[in-house]
Amino acid sequence: MRRKKQFMIGCDRIDGIEDIKKGLCDLKEAVECIREALRAICCGQLCSGIRALKNGLEDLQEGLNRIVNGVEDTDFGCNCHAKNEILKGICQVKEAIRDICKGLNDLCNGRFCDAIDCINDGLCDLEEGLADIVEGVKDLLCERELRRKRRDELLDMIQCEEEEECIFDEFDCCNICDRKKHC
């Protein structure tokens, strides 16, 4: 079940960014599994290589789902560059999944050289996709930090004179009932 987009602090939706970060961790684990699978396959340990490849594919799919959900939950504002980088990375991860699945199929059918080539291509696509997603998230977080600093600077520029009293200084919402009794 998808959660509702209700958790907001200021103007930033933080849940989406957290999902993207968790998805990146899953993708990083997938890279390690796929590298382990390649090592095992090259050493002739086909069963452990296939098992590691399947685990890597599961991590890839789970990480991709988290990233896609995170992108849907994130408010990019005017930062189209960050969103485009993340979407470009998502497309590369999808291409990596296709290549690795093809490599797994080739491996199961005894085409070892083709399998290794496909898995290597998938690993390259995956690493490029990871880099693009990280770049997009970094860009988004930097822009949010700049907006926050700018907002804080502008608010600090507003100066109130201490001599003027504010109407709200005298207002106490707890005393409303007492005031009505006296009126």
C-alpha positions as CSV (number, residue, x, y, z in Angstrom):
1,M,0.0,0.0,0.0
2,R,1.2,3.5,-0.8
3,R,1.3,6.0,1.9
4,K,-0.5,9.3,1.5
5,K,1.5,12.5,0.7
6,Q,0.6,14.1,4.1
7,F,3.9,14.3,5.9
8,M,5.2,17.8,5.1
9,I,7.6,20.1,6.8
10,G,7.5,23.6,5.4
11,C,7.4,23.1,1.6
12,D,9.6,20.0,1.4
13,R,8.2,16.5,1.2
14,I,10.8,14.5,3.0
15,D,9.4,11.0,2.6
16,G,10.1,10.9,-1.1
17,I,13.8,11.8,-0.6
18,E,14.1,9.1,2.1
19,D,12.6,6.5,-0.2
20,I,15.0,7.5,-2.9
21,K,17.9,7.1,-0.5
22,K,16.7,3.7,0.7
23,G,16.3,2.7,-3.0
24,L,19.9,3.8,-3.7
25,C,21.1,1.5,-0.9
26,D,19.2,-1.4,-2.4
27,L,20.8,-0.7,-5.8
28,K,24.2,-0.5,-4.2
29,E,23.6,-3.9,-2.6
30,A,22.5,-5.3,-6.0
31,V,25.8,-4.1,-7.5
32,E,27.7,-6.1,-4.9
33,C,25.5,-9.2,-5.5
34,I,26.0,-9.0,-9.3
35,R,29.8,-8.6,-8.9
36,E,29.8,-11.6,-6.6
37,A,27.8,-13.5,-9.2
38,L,30.2,-12.6,-12.0
39,R,33.2,-13.8,-9.8
40,A,31.4,-17.1,-9.1
41,I,30.5,-17.7,-12.7
42,C,34.0,-16.9,-13.9
43,C,35.4,-19.4,-11.3
44,G,33.0,-22.1,-12.5
45,Q,30.6,-22.0,-9.6
46,L,27.4,-21.7,-11.6
47,C,24.9,-22.5,-8.9
48,S,26.2,-19.9,-6.5
49,G,26.6,-17.4,-9.4
50,I,23.0,-17.9,-10.4
51,R,21.8,-17.6,-6.8
52,A,23.8,-14.3,-6.3
53,L,22.4,-13.0,-9.7
54,K,18.9,-13.7,-8.6
55,N,19.4,-12.0,-5.3
56,G,20.9,-9.0,-7.1
57,L,17.9,-8.8,-9.4
58,E,15.6,-8.9,-6.4
59,D,17.5,-6.0,-4.8
60,L,17.4,-4.1,-8.1
61,Q,13.7,-4.4,-8.5
62,E,13.1,-3.5,-4.8
63,G,15.4,-0.5,-5.1
64,L,13.9,0.6,-8.3
65,N,10.4,0.5,-6.9
66,R,11.5,2.6,-3.9
67,I,13.1,5.2,-6.1
68,V,10.0,5.4,-8.3
69,N,7.8,5.8,-5.3
70,G,10.1,8.4,-3.9
71,V,10.1,10.4,-7.1
72,E,6.3,10.3,-7.1
73,D,6.3,11.6,-3.5
74,T,8.9,14.3,-4.0
75,D,8.1,17.9,-4.8
76,F,10.7,19.0,-7.3
77,G,9.4,22.6,-7.5
78,C,11.2,24.3,-10.4
79,N,14.2,21.9,-10.4
80,C,13.5,20.1,-13.6
81,H,17.2,19.2,-14.0
82,A,17.2,17.1,-10.8
83,K,14.1,15.3,-11.8
84,N,15.4,14.6,-15.3
85,E,18.6,13.2,-13.9
86,I,16.8,10.9,-11.6
87,L,14.4,9.8,-14.3
88,K,17.4,9.2,-16.7
89,G,19.0,7.1,-14.0
90,I,15.8,5.1,-13.5
91,C,15.7,4.3,-17.3
92,Q,19.3,3.1,-17.1
93,V,18.5,0.9,-14.1
94,K,15.6,-0.6,-16.1
95,E,17.9,-1.3,-19.0
96,A,20.3,-2.9,-16.6
97,I,17.6,-5.2,-15.3
98,R,16.8,-6.2,-18.9
99,D,20.5,-6.9,-19.7
100,I,21.0,-8.9,-16.5
101,C,17.8,-11.0,-17.0
102,K,19.0,-11.7,-20.5
103,G,22.4,-12.7,-19.1
104,L,20.7,-15.0,-16.6
105,N,18.7,-16.6,-19.4
106,D,21.8,-17.1,-21.5
107,L,23.6,-18.6,-18.5
108,C,20.8,-21.1,-17.8
109,N,20.9,-22.1,-21.5
110,G,24.6,-22.7,-21.5
111,R,25.7,-19.6,-23.4
112,F,28.3,-18.5,-20.9
113,C,30.2,-15.9,-23.0
114,D,27.0,-14.2,-24.0
115,A,25.8,-14.3,-20.4
116,I,28.9,-12.7,-19.1
117,D,28.7,-10.0,-21.7
118,C,25.1,-9.2,-21.0
119,I,25.7,-9.2,-17.2
120,N,28.7,-6.8,-17.7
121,D,26.6,-4.5,-19.9
122,G,23.9,-4.5,-17.2
123,L,26.4,-3.8,-14.5
124,C,27.7,-0.8,-16.5
125,D,24.2,0.5,-17.1
126,L,23.4,0.1,-13.4
127,E,26.5,2.0,-12.3
128,E,25.7,4.9,-14.7
129,G,22.1,4.9,-13.5
130,L,23.2,5.1,-9.9
131,A,25.5,8.0,-10.7
132,D,22.7,9.9,-12.4
133,I,20.2,9.3,-9.6
134,V,22.8,10.4,-7.0
135,E,23.6,13.5,-9.0
136,G,19.8,14.4,-9.2
137,V,19.3,13.9,-5.5
138,K,22.4,15.9,-4.7
139,D,21.2,18.7,-7.0
140,L,17.7,18.7,-5.4
141,L,19.1,18.7,-1.8
142,C,21.5,21.6,-2.7
143,E,18.6,23.6,-4.2
144,R,16.5,23.1,-1.1
145,E,19.3,24.1,1.2
146,L,19.9,27.3,-0.9
147,R,16.1,28.1,-0.7
148,R,16.1,27.6,3.0
149,K,19.2,29.8,3.5
150,R,17.7,32.5,1.3
151,R,14.4,32.4,3.2
152,D,16.2,32.6,6.5
153,E,18.3,35.6,5.3
154,L,15.2,37.4,4.1
155,L,13.4,36.8,7.3
156,D,16.4,38.0,9.3
157,M,16.3,41.3,7.3
158,I,12.8,42.1,8.7
159,Q,13.4,44.3,11.7
160,C,10.7,45.3,14.1
161,E,11.1,48.3,16.3
162,E,10.9,47.3,20.0
163,E,8.9,50.4,20.9
164,E,5.9,49.4,18.9
165,E,3.7,47.0,20.7
166,C,2.1,44.2,18.7
167,I,-1.6,43.6,19.2
168,F,-0.9,39.9,19.6
169,D,1.4,40.4,22.5
170,E,-1.6,41.3,24.7
171,F,-3.8,38.6,23.3
172,D,-4.0,35.5,25.3
173,C,-6.3,32.8,24.0
174,C,-6.7,31.2,27.4
175,N,-8.2,34.4,28.8
176,I,-11.0,34.7,26.2
177,C,-13.4,32.8,28.5
178,D,-12.5,35.1,31.4
179,R,-13.0,38.2,29.3
180,K,-16.4,37.1,28.2
181,K,-17.5,36.7,31.8
182,H,-16.4,40.2,32.6
183,C,-18.0,41.8,29.6
